[in-house]
Amino acid sequence: MDDGLPIDSELEWKLCAAAIPGMLLAALAFHAGAPFLQRTFLAMPVHELGHAATAWLCGYSAVPTLWRTLVPEERGFVAAVLLACALAYGIFRACESEKWLLAALCAGMLALQGVGTCYLHARTAQMLITFGGDGLGMVIAILLMASFFFGKRTQLYRGGLRWGFLAIGAAAYVDMYSVWAAARHDYGRIPFGEQEGVGLSDAARLVDWYGWTADQLVHRYFVLGLACLAALAAVYAWGVWRAWRYAQE
């Protein structure tokens, strides 16, 4: 049966079994040896995309850059409508192609956008945008790694792009989550303070502006990161099982 998987199905299932654990170990080694390079070139773009994506879901226009995401003070009508139309179109095309998981993902994002844009108070939305740097950033990193198992009929899977997404996702997740895992035992590891050209760090804003305690800050990031890792483990188990089953046919 040809479902678009690579011809060498035996090699493919072995790659599926080794790719994510191997890349996470490589990301840990990279973090230990060159944390600044990992953060600057791999983690920060994902972190800023986390800020921007949270802003889009809350009805704000946002432009992510390398070290800062530009977010206006007030919500905008055009950005919200464009995102809603894009998600609705994504649902339509996914249903048309019988890609039910993608359709459900787009529908969930559309529902989140509705709540974030129409229900959340501006101050709450801005708090979530601040949290979303590492918060939604870790979710995006997990999605990048999980994409390794999807799109088997596309060039994403057959070419080298899935390896690039996997490497970026692993490096970004390790960099972001390691901060909060270490901060559980040492609050001195929390990135408080100011960044040149940016102002207060996200952690400082959540504590100083929104009244979070250091314990709440660390706990929320840590639990979210752990939930992301559990979700990745479930996708990994499914992806390896699927590749192994195909190799047996």
C-alpha positions as CSV (number, residue, x, y, z in Angstrom):
1,M,0.0,0.0,0.0
2,D,1.4,3.4,-1.0
3,D,0.5,6.1,1.5
4,G,3.4,8.3,0.4
5,L,5.9,7.0,2.9
6,P,9.5,6.6,1.8
7,I,10.3,3.3,0.0
8,D,12.9,2.2,2.6
9,S,10.3,1.7,5.3
10,E,12.7,-0.3,7.5
11,L,15.1,2.6,7.6
12,E,12.2,5.1,8.1
13,W,10.9,3.5,11.3
14,K,14.4,3.4,12.7
15,L,14.8,7.1,11.9
16,C,11.5,7.9,13.5
17,A,12.5,6.0,16.7
18,A,15.9,7.7,16.9
19,A,15.2,11.3,15.6
20,I,13.5,13.0,18.5
21,P,15.5,11.4,21.4
22,G,18.8,12.0,19.5
23,M,18.0,15.6,18.6
24,L,17.0,16.4,22.2
25,L,20.3,15.0,23.4
26,A,22.1,17.0,20.8
27,A,20.2,20.1,21.9
28,L,21.2,19.5,25.5
29,A,24.8,19.2,24.5
30,F,24.6,22.4,22.5
31,H,23.0,24.1,25.4
32,A,25.8,23.0,27.7
33,G,28.5,24.0,25.3
34,A,27.2,27.1,23.6
35,P,24.1,28.4,25.3
36,F,24.4,32.0,23.8
37,L,24.6,30.7,20.3
38,Q,21.6,28.4,20.8
39,R,19.5,31.1,22.3
40,T,20.4,33.8,19.8
41,F,20.0,31.9,16.5
42,L,17.5,29.1,17.4
43,A,15.5,29.8,20.6
44,M,14.9,33.6,20.3
45,P,13.1,33.5,16.9
46,V,10.7,30.8,18.4
47,H,10.4,32.8,21.6
48,E,9.4,36.0,19.7
49,L,7.1,34.0,17.5
50,G,5.4,32.9,20.8
51,H,4.8,36.5,21.7
52,A,3.5,37.3,18.2
53,A,1.2,34.3,17.9
54,T,-0.3,35.0,21.4
55,A,-0.9,38.6,20.3
56,W,-2.6,37.5,17.0
57,L,-4.9,35.2,19.0
58,C,-5.8,38.1,21.3
59,G,-6.7,40.4,18.4
60,Y,-3.5,42.4,18.3
61,S,-1.3,43.0,15.3
62,A,2.3,42.0,16.0
63,V,5.6,41.9,14.2
64,P,8.2,39.5,15.7
65,T,11.9,40.5,15.4
66,L,15.0,38.7,16.7
67,W,15.0,40.3,20.2
68,R,11.6,42.1,20.4
69,T,8.1,41.7,19.2
70,L,6.3,44.9,18.2
71,V,2.8,44.9,19.6
72,P,0.4,47.9,19.5
73,E,-1.3,49.2,22.6
74,E,-4.8,48.5,21.2
75,R,-6.5,45.7,19.3
76,G,-6.9,46.0,15.6
77,F,-9.8,44.9,13.4
78,V,-7.9,44.0,10.3
79,A,-5.5,41.6,11.8
80,A,-8.2,39.8,13.7
81,V,-10.4,39.4,10.6
82,L,-7.4,38.2,8.4
83,L,-6.5,35.6,11.0
84,A,-10.1,34.4,11.4
85,C,-10.4,34.1,7.6
86,A,-7.2,32.2,7.3
87,L,-8.2,29.7,9.9
88,A,-11.6,29.3,8.4
89,Y,-10.1,28.6,5.0
90,G,-7.7,26.2,6.7
91,I,-10.6,24.3,8.2
92,F,-12.4,24.2,4.8
93,R,-9.3,22.9,2.9
94,A,-8.5,20.4,5.6
95,C,-12.1,19.0,5.6
96,E,-12.0,18.9,1.8
97,S,-8.8,16.8,1.9
98,E,-10.2,14.7,4.9
99,K,-7.3,15.9,7.1
100,W,-9.4,15.8,10.2
101,L,-6.5,16.4,12.7
102,L,-5.5,19.6,10.9
103,A,-9.2,20.7,10.7
104,A,-9.5,20.2,14.4
105,L,-6.3,22.1,15.1
106,C,-7.5,25.1,13.0
107,A,-10.9,25.0,14.6
108,G,-9.3,25.0,18.1
109,M,-7.2,28.0,17.1
110,L,-10.3,29.8,15.8
111,A,-12.1,29.2,19.0
112,L,-9.0,30.4,21.0
113,Q,-8.9,33.5,18.8
114,G,-12.6,34.2,19.5
115,V,-12.1,34.0,23.2
116,G,-8.8,36.0,23.2
117,T,-10.2,38.7,20.9
118,C,-13.8,39.1,22.1
119,Y,-13.7,38.0,25.7
120,L,-10.4,38.8,27.3
121,H,-9.8,42.2,28.9
122,A,-7.0,44.1,27.3
123,R,-4.8,43.9,30.5
124,T,-5.3,40.1,30.6
125,A,-4.5,39.8,27.0
126,Q,-1.3,41.8,27.4
127,M,-0.3,39.6,30.3
128,L,-0.8,36.5,28.2
129,I,1.3,38.1,25.4
130,T,4.1,38.6,27.9
131,F,3.8,35.0,29.1
132,G,3.5,33.7,25.6
133,G,7.2,34.3,24.8
134,D,8.4,31.1,26.6
135,G,4.8,29.8,27.1
136,L,3.5,29.6,23.6
137,G,7.2,29.4,22.4
138,M,7.5,26.0,24.0
139,V,4.3,24.9,22.4
140,I,5.6,26.0,19.0
141,A,8.9,24.2,19.6
142,I,7.0,21.0,20.4
143,L,4.9,21.4,17.2
144,L,8.1,21.8,15.2
145,M,9.4,18.6,16.6
146,A,6.1,16.8,16.2
147,S,5.9,17.8,12.5
148,F,8.6,15.2,11.9
149,F,5.9,12.6,11.7
150,F,3.4,14.4,9.5
151,G,3.1,15.5,5.9
152,K,4.3,12.2,4.5
153,R,3.0,13.0,1.1
154,T,4.7,16.3,0.9
155,Q,8.2,17.6,0.3
156,L,8.4,18.6,4.0
157,Y,8.6,14.9,4.8
158,R,10.6,13.6,1.8
159,G,13.2,16.4,1.9
160,G,15.4,17.8,4.6
161,L,13.0,20.4,5.9
162,R,11.6,18.1,8.6
163,W,15.1,17.7,10.0
164,G,15.5,21.5,10.1
165,F,12.2,21.9,12.0
166,L,13.2,19.1,14.4
167,A,16.6,20.7,15.1
168,I,15.1,24.2,15.7
169,G,12.3,22.9,17.8
170,A,14.6,20.8,20.0
171,A,17.1,23.6,20.5
172,A,14.4,26.1,21.3
173,Y,12.5,23.8,23.7
174,V,15.7,22.9,25.6
175,D,16.8,26.5,25.9
176,M,13.5,27.8,27.2
177,Y,12.5,24.9,29.4
178,S,15.9,24.5,31.0
179,V,15.6,28.0,32.5
180,W,12.4,27.1,34.4
181,A,13.6,23.6,35.4
182,A,16.7,25.1,37.0
183,A,14.6,27.9,38.6
184,R,12.6,25.4,40.6
185,H,15.6,24.9,42.8
186,D,17.2,28.3,42.5
187,Y,15.1,31.4,42.1
188,G,18.4,33.2,41.2
189,R,18.1,31.6,37.7
190,I,14.9,33.5,36.9
191,P,15.7,36.0,34.2
192,F,14.7,39.1,36.0
193,G,16.1,42.5,35.1
194,E,16.3,44.6,31.9
195,Q,17.5,43.9,28.4
196,E,19.2,46.6,26.4
197,G,16.8,48.1,23.8
198,V,13.9,46.0,25.1
199,G,13.3,47.1,28.7
200,L,12.1,44.8,31.5
201,S,12.4,41.1,30.9
202,D,9.2,39.0,30.5
203,A,9.7,37.5,34.0
204,A,10.1,41.0,35.6
205,R,7.0,42.3,33.8
206,L,4.9,39.4,35.0
207,V,6.0,39.9,38.6
208,D,6.2,43.7,38.7
209,W,3.3,44.6,36.4
210,Y,0.8,41.8,36.8
211,G,1.5,40.7,40.4
212,W,2.7,37.1,39.9
213,T,4.9,35.7,42.6
214,A,8.2,34.1,41.7
215,D,6.7,30.7,42.7
216,Q,3.7,31.1,40.4
217,L,6.0,32.3,37.6
218,V,8.2,29.2,37.8
219,H,5.4,26.8,38.4
220,R,3.3,27.9,35.5
221,Y,6.2,27.7,33.0
222,F,7.5,24.5,34.4
223,V,4.1,22.7,34.3
224,L,3.4,24.0,30.8
225,G,6.8,22.8,29.6
226,L,6.1,19.4,31.2
227,A,2.7,19.1,29.5
228,C,4.3,20.0,26.2
229,L,6.9,17.2,26.6
230,A,4.1,14.7,27.5
231,A,2.2,15.7,24.3
232,L,5.4,15.2,22.3
233,A,5.9,11.8,23.9
234,A,2.4,10.8,22.8
235,V,3.0,11.9,19.2
236,Y,6.4,10.2,19.2
237,A,4.9,6.9,20.3
238,W,2.2,7.1,17.7
239,G,4.6,8.1,14.9
240,V,7.1,5.3,15.7
241,W,4.3,2.8,15.9
242,R,2.9,3.9,12.6
243,A,6.3,3.7,10.9
244,W,7.0,0.3,12.4
245,R,3.6,-1.0,11.3
246,Y,4.2,0.2,7.8
247,A,7.6,-1.5,7.8
248,Q,5.9,-4.9,8.6
249,E,3.6,-4.8,5.6
